[in-house]
Amino acid sequence: MKQNEEHWDLVIVPKTPWLDLKLKELWKYRDLLWLWVRRTYVGTYKQTIMGPLWHFITPIFGTVTYMLVFGKIANLPTDGVPMFLFYNLGITAWNFFSGCFSSSSSAFTANAGIFGKVYFPRLIMPLASIISSLIKLGIQMSLFILVYFYFIFSKGFHPHVGTGLLLIPVSLLLYAGIGFGFGIMVSSITTKYRDINIFVGFIMQLLMYATPVIYSFTTVNARLKPYLAFNPLVAPTEAFKYAFFGVGEFSLSSLMYSFAWMIVLMLGGIILFNRTEKNFMDNV
């Protein structure tokens, strides 16, 4: 029996499985995760005049703009839902997805300095950003809920809700999962090809207009619906509207389609993320 065996707390090996989630390490570094969530949230509005009030100001201005352009000028129908509620919910949902994607897509490039100094599970960065986006969503939804009940009790708006409220966590899971998976894939690719960011920005603009955020999917031309239905964000967006308004066009099969996209993007993103992590500092 050896008397002086060395014990190592951490062993770094050159080869690791492609689909290595490092769940034990993520749990071990959970304090760092919450610290990074706080840093991300506080740092966003540090040295600003309005601070967290921008969480309310941005969606309000966006909602009013959409009401004027798409509601009044383009005269797009909203399925009998008050325009402010319809556009505000769409903007809030899209901001959540966009926040999950943009923060995950910059996980490598935005934190290159930290990655080169100390070791910790790299997935902590995008996960912290997802949690920060959830906090931002909760703040923005508080505004929506206040206006929502105002229209119910003062304006006679009667949404057909019930068990549809169960679709809220389903929709948020799909938004977060798709945004996270797509984001870390882009983050891994842009470590070597920086100009991909320009192309992705263009794709995100097209994706927003291909998602029923500012229009009702029920009013889309029947010839275009099958093509738009390829977008995995259509089903959670329509389900999100149905949860609050009782209107929307989705099915269980369309939600399963979006769920399949989420699984594929997350698995592919994690595999690519883990492979890129090994040579990241050589490419920066």
N, C-alpha and C positions, 0 to 999 in steps of 0.2 A: 504493500500500500504506500502510495506516495504521500510524503509529509507536507510538502510545500506546493501543492497544486494551486495554480492561479485561477481566480474566478473573475470573469469579465461580465460587466453589466450590459454591454452592448457589443455585438459582433457584426461587423460590416463585411458582407461577402460580395464578390464581383457579379455573381449570377443569382437572380431572384426570379420567381415565377412571374409570368406576364401579368396575370390577374392577381396581384398582391395588394389587398386592400389595407394591410397593416392595421387591422381593427384594434389589436392589443396596444399598439403604439399610439394610435389615436386616442384611446381611452387613457393611456398613461400620461399623455400630454394635454389632457382636457383643460387643465388650468391655463395653459398657453392659448388654447382655443378660445376660451371666454375672455382672456385678456386681449386677444387680437380682435374679437368682436367689439369690445369696448373701444379699442383704439380706432378701429375702422369707423365706428359710428360717431365717436367724439371728434375724430380728426377731420371728418367730412365738413363739419360746420364750425370748426375752430377758426377764430378771427373773422367771423362773418357778423353782420349787423342783425339779421333776422334769425340766424341760428336754425333750430329745428322747425321754425314756422315755415321754412321753405317746403317742408313736407306737405303743407296745406296750400301754399301760394301757387306752386307749380301746377298741381292738378286742377286748381280752380281756373287759372288762366287758360290752361289747355282745354278744359271743358267749355268755357265761354267761347273760345275760338272755334271749336268744332260745332258748337250750337249755331254760330253765325254762318260759318262756311258751309257745313254739310246739312244743318237743320233748316236754316232760313234761305240761303241762296240755292243750294243744290236740292233742297226740299226732300231729303232722304227720309223714308219712314222709320219709325222706331218701335213698331209693333205695339202701339198704344201706351208705351212707357214714356213718362215725362222726359224731355230731352236732357235735362241736367243729370238725372239719374242714369240714363242710358249711356251718355258719353263719359260721365265721371267713373262709372264702374268699368267701362272698357279701358279707359286711360289707366286706372289703378291696376287692373289686371296686367296690362301690357307693360307698365312700369316695373311690376314685380318680375315678370319674365325677363325683360331687358336688363334689369339690375343683376339678376342671377347669371345671365349670360356674360354681360360686360365685365363683371368682377371676376368670373372664372376664366374668361379669355385672356385676362392680363395677369394671371397668377404668377407666371414665370418672369415676364419682362418687368413687371412693376416691383418685384421683390428680389431682383437679381443680387442686390447688395447684401441682403440678409442671408440668402441661400448660400452665398460664398463664404460666410463667416462661421456659421454654426449649423449643426445637424438637428433636424426635427422632421416629422412626417410632413412632406410638402403639401399633402392634401388638406392640411389644416387651413391653408390660405383660402382656397375656394370655398371650403365649408364655412369658414368664418364669414365670408362675404354673403353666403346664402342666408345665414342666420341674421345678419345685418339687414338684408333685404326683407326678411320676414318682419323684423321690427319696424322698418319703414312702412311696409304694407299695413301692419296693424294700426299705425298712426293715421295713415291716409284713409283706411277703412272706417275709422272713428268719425271722420268728417262725413263720409258717405252715409253711415248709419244714422247720423243726426238728421241729415237732409231727407233720408229715406222715410223716417218716422214723421217728419214734418209733412211730407206729401201725403202720407197715409191718414194722419189725424186732421190735417188742415185743408188739404186739397182734394180729398175724396178718392185718392188712388188706392185701388184694391188689387194688390198682386196675388196671384194664385200660387202660394207657397205651401209647404208642408214637409213631406219627406224629402223634397228636393233640396232642402238645406244640407242633407248628407253629402250632396255633390260638391260642397265647398272644399272640404279637405282633399277630395279626389282631384279636383281641378288644380288646387295649389300644389299637390304632389307632382302632377304632370308638368305644370309650369316649371317648378324647381328642378325636377329631374331632367327634363329636356334642355333647359337652360344650362344646367351644370354639365351635362354630358357634352353638349355641343361646344360649350365654352372651353372646357379643358382640352378638347380636341384642337380647337383653334389656338389655344395657348401653347400647346406642344408644337404645332406646325410653325407658328410665328417666331419661335426661338431661332429658327434658321432662315425663314423666309418672311421678313418683316413686312413686305408689301402686301401680304395676304390680308392685313388689317384693312386696307383700302377696299379690297374686294368684298370682305365680310360686311363692312359698313353699308355697302350698296345692297347686299343680300338682305340685311336686316330691314332696310327701308322697304324693299319689295315684300318681305315677309309680313310686315305690319299691314300693308294694304291687301295682302292675300289672306289675312286673318280678320274675321268679322268684329273688329274693334269699334269702328266708326260707322258701321252699317249692319243691318240685320241680314243674317244668312238666309232667312225665309224669302227675302225679296230678290235674291240673286237669280239671274237668268238660269233656267233649267239646264241649258247647254253648258254653262260654266261651272255648275255645282260639282259635277264629278271631278273636274280638274282641281278646284279649290279644296275638295275633300282630301286630296293627297297631303295637304298641309296638316301635320299632326297637332297644330295648335287650334284648329277649328273646333274640334270636339270639346276640349276643356273650356274654351271661351264661351261656346253655346251653353254648356252645362253650368258655367258660372252665372250666366244671365238667367237661366232657368231657376237656379237656386233662389234668386232674389225677386225675380219678376214673374216667374211661371211661364215665360215665353222662351223659345229657342228650339233649334232643330238639331237634335243629336240622337244617338242610339247607343246601346250597350256595345255593339260591334265597333262603332266609331271610337268609343272610349278605349276599347281593347286594342284597337289599331294604334292609338296614341300611346298607350302603355307599352306596346311592343317597340315603338320608336324610342321611347324613353330608355328601355332596357338595352337596346342595341347601342344607342348613343353613349350611355353611361359605361357599358362594358368596353366599347371601343375607345372611349375617352380615357378610361383608367389604364387600359393596356398601353395606349400611346403615351400617356402621361408618365407611367413608370419607366418606359423605355427611354423617353427623352430626359428624364431626371438624371440618369447616369452620366450623360454627356452634356448636360445643360451648360455648365460653366465653360466648357470648351467652345461652345457656339456663341456665347454672349460676347 
